[in-house]
Amino acid sequence: MGDLKHISQHVYDKILSLQYMLDLSSSELPLQKTKKLGQELFVLGRLLEEFERCVELQKQQLKHLKDVEKIFQMNLKSIQQMKDNIPPHIPRKKGPASGIKAVMNHNQAADVQTDQAENVKTSRNFVKEMEYVTMPQFESIPQYMKGRVTYDQLNVAVDSLNTAVTAKYKILSQSMKTLNNHSRKLQQRFKNQETKDTKGWYFVVEDDIREFTQMKVDKRFQGILNMLRHCQRLRELRGGGFVRYVFL
């Protein structure tokens, strides 16, 4: 753009110089003046050609920038659309476990430290969660087994099962003294459901799903369990009047 301005100013100066010469053309000009006028016209013609080339180059650059802007806007729109339509089963990045804001008063900080101290034992207990079903695995499920259940709905069920197993083993990992009456009854029930075959495995029963999730335990739920068994996410273990859904 600087070169274009420089050429434009130079052409303007040349035109002004020629204008002065033409103003004097009413009188006879010496041969030397006439020759100089011809030279100035020749230089002016060359400058105009260069000026046109610069203008054309600037047009091409402007077109290229507009194309780049158009591509950028399309990519930005595509990224925003993906951001607004993230499937619910895809894990999100979690913030700090304490959830403490940057600005908090002294009493809030003390309360959080107390909660962290009480949960040290719980955090040390690893709970195996069920992995999400991948799209290739979902597509391998026979259609008669899938019915109308979608890929997202299947992985939402996985989330619910993980919620139930995490809540169950959190209660099991706590001391009886720290639990309220309801949680104590649950803990005892969990222990009664354990057998030698469940040792080393994490499992839930239908009552756990009702207790800790909003999922309905109905025929649709049974169909989802069949799909998860097909995808090798769990297996059934029966005995003592219970059907245990063991996480693999």
C-alpha positions in Angstrom: 0.0 0.0 0.0 3.0 2.3 0.7 4.3 1.7 -2.9 0.9 2.6 -4.3 0.8 5.9 -2.5 4.3 6.7 -3.6 3.5 6.0 -7.2 0.3 7.9 -7.0 2.1 11.0 -5.7 4.8 10.7 -8.3 2.2 10.5 -11.1 0.4 13.5 -9.6 3.7 15.5 -9.7 4.4 14.5 -13.3 0.9 15.5 -14.3 1.3 18.9 -12.6 4.6 19.4 -14.4 3.0 18.6 -17.7 0.2 21.0 -16.9 2.7 23.8 -16.5 4.3 23.0 -19.8 0.9 22.9 -21.6 0.1 26.3 -20.1 3.1 27.6 -21.8 2.3 25.8 -25.1 0.4 28.9 -26.4 3.8 30.4 -27.2 6.4 28.7 -29.2 8.6 26.3 -27.2 12.2 25.8 -27.9 13.1 22.4 -29.4 14.8 21.4 -26.1 11.5 22.2 -24.2 9.5 20.1 -26.7 11.9 17.2 -26.3 11.6 17.4 -22.6 7.8 17.4 -22.8 8.0 14.2 -24.9 10.3 12.6 -22.3 7.9 13.6 -19.5 5.0 12.0 -21.4 6.9 8.8 -21.9 7.8 8.6 -18.2 4.2 9.4 -17.3 3.0 6.5 -19.5 5.4 4.1 -17.8 4.3 5.3 -14.4 0.6 4.8 -15.3 1.4 1.2 -16.4 3.1 0.5 -13.1 0.3 2.2 -11.3 -2.2 -0.1 -13.0 -0.1 -3.2 -12.1 -0.1 -2.1 -8.4 -3.8 -1.5 -8.4 -4.4 -5.0 -9.9 -2.0 -6.5 -7.3 -3.9 -4.8 -4.5 -7.2 -6.2 -5.9 -5.8 -9.7 -6.0 -4.6 -9.4 -2.4 -8.0 -8.0 -1.3 -9.8 -10.9 -3.0 -7.4 -13.4 -1.3 -8.1 -11.8 2.1 -11.8 -11.9 1.5 -11.5 -15.7 0.7 -9.5 -16.2 3.8 -12.1 -14.4 5.9 -14.9 -16.5 4.4 -13.1 -19.7 5.2 -12.4 -18.5 8.7 -16.0 -17.6 9.3 -17.1 -21.0 8.0 -14.6 -22.8 10.4 -15.7 -20.6 13.3 -19.4 -21.5 12.6 -18.6 -25.2 12.4 -16.6 -25.1 15.7 -19.4 -23.2 17.4 -21.9 -25.8 16.1 -19.8 -28.7 17.5 -19.4 -26.9 20.8 -23.2 -26.4 21.1 -23.9 -30.0 20.2 -21.5 -32.0 22.3 -23.0 -35.5 23.0 -23.9 -35.8 26.7 -21.9 -39.0 27.2 -18.6 -37.4 26.2 -16.7 -36.7 29.5 -16.1 -33.0 30.1 -12.9 -31.6 31.7 -13.5 -31.3 35.4 -12.3 -28.4 37.5 -10.5 -28.7 40.8 -12.0 -31.4 43.0 -12.6 -28.9 45.9 -14.6 -26.6 43.7 -13.1 -23.6 45.5 -13.5 -20.2 43.8 -10.5 -18.0 43.5 -12.0 -15.5 45.9 -13.3 -16.9 49.2 -13.3 -15.8 52.8 -11.4 -17.5 55.6 -14.4 -19.4 57.0 -15.2 -21.0 53.6 -11.6 -22.1 53.2 -11.6 -23.7 56.6 -14.8 -25.6 55.8 -13.4 -26.9 52.6 -10.2 -28.1 54.4 -12.4 -29.9 56.9 -14.4 -31.6 54.1 -11.2 -32.7 52.4 -9.8 -34.2 55.6 -13.0 -36.2 56.1 -12.9 -37.5 52.5 -9.3 -38.6 52.4 -10.3 -42.2 53.1 -13.0 -42.2 50.4 -10.7 -40.7 47.7 -8.3 -43.5 48.3 -10.8 -46.1 47.3 -10.8 -46.7 43.6 -14.2 -47.5 42.0 -14.2 -49.1 38.6 -16.6 -47.3 36.3 -18.1 -48.7 33.1 -16.5 -47.4 29.9 -18.7 -45.7 27.3 -19.8 -47.7 24.3 -18.0 -46.7 21.2 -19.8 -46.1 17.9 -18.4 -49.2 16.2 -19.5 -51.3 19.2 -23.0 -49.7 19.0 -23.2 -50.5 15.3 -22.3 -54.1 16.0 -25.4 -54.6 18.2 -28.2 -56.4 16.3 -31.1 -54.2 15.3 -33.6 -56.4 17.1 -31.7 -55.8 20.3 -31.3 -52.0 19.9 -34.9 -51.3 19.0 -35.3 -47.5 19.2 -32.5 -46.9 21.7 -30.0 -44.4 20.3 -26.3 -44.3 20.8 -26.5 -41.3 23.1 -29.3 -42.9 25.2 -27.2 -46.0 25.7 -24.3 -44.0 27.0 -26.6 -42.0 29.2 -27.5 -45.3 30.8 -23.8 -46.0 31.3 -23.6 -42.7 33.2 -26.5 -43.7 35.4 -24.9 -47.1 36.2 -21.6 -45.4 37.0 -23.5 -43.0 39.3 -25.1 -45.9 41.2 -21.8 -47.9 41.6 -19.9 -44.8 42.7 -22.5 -43.9 45.3 -22.7 -47.5 46.5 -19.0 -48.0 47.1 -18.6 -44.6 48.6 -21.0 -45.7 51.4 -19.2 -49.1 51.7 -15.9 -47.3 52.1 -17.0 -45.2 55.1 -17.0 -46.1 58.7 -20.3 -47.1 60.2 -20.0 -44.3 62.8 -20.0 -41.6 60.1 -23.2 -42.8 58.5 -26.8 -41.9 59.2 -29.4 -44.5 59.9 -30.5 -44.8 56.2 -26.9 -45.1 55.0 -26.1 -47.7 57.6 -29.0 -49.9 56.4 -27.8 -49.5 52.9 -24.3 -50.4 53.8 -25.5 -53.6 55.6 -27.6 -54.5 52.5 -24.6 -54.1 50.2 -22.6 -56.4 52.4 -25.3 -59.0 52.5 -25.4 -59.1 48.7 -21.7 -59.9 48.4 -20.5 -63.5 47.9 -17.3 -65.2 47.2 -18.0 -64.9 43.5 -18.2 -61.1 43.8 -14.9 -60.6 45.6 -12.8 -58.2 43.6 -15.6 -57.1 41.4 -17.8 -54.1 41.4 -21.5 -54.6 40.9 -25.0 -53.1 41.4 -28.5 -54.5 41.7 -31.8 -53.0 40.6 -32.4 -51.6 44.0 -29.2 -49.6 43.8 -30.3 -48.1 40.5 -33.6 -47.1 42.0 -31.8 -45.7 45.0 -29.2 -43.5 43.4 -30.5 -42.7 39.9 -33.6 -41.5 38.1 -33.5 -44.4 35.6 -36.6 -46.5 35.4 -36.1 -50.2 35.9 -38.4 -51.5 33.2 -38.4 -53.5 30.0 -36.5 -50.8 28.2 -33.9 -50.9 31.0 -33.6 -54.7 30.5 -33.0 -54.1 26.8 -30.2 -51.7 27.6 -28.6 -54.2 29.9 -28.7 -56.8 27.0 -26.9 -54.3 24.8 -24.3 -53.6 27.4 -23.8 -57.4 27.9 -23.4 -57.7 24.1 -20.7 -54.9 24.2 -19.0 -56.7 27.1 -19.5 -53.9 29.6 -21.2 -56.1 32.3 -22.4 -59.6 33.1 -25.1 -61.0 35.3 -24.5 -63.0 38.5 -27.5 -64.5 40.1 -27.9 -65.9 43.5 -29.7 -65.3 46.8 -32.7 -63.8 45.1 -30.6 -61.0 43.5 -29.4 -60.3 40.0 -26.1 -58.6 40.3 -24.8 -56.6 37.3 -21.1 -57.0 37.5 -18.9 -54.4 35.8 -16.3 -55.8 33.4 
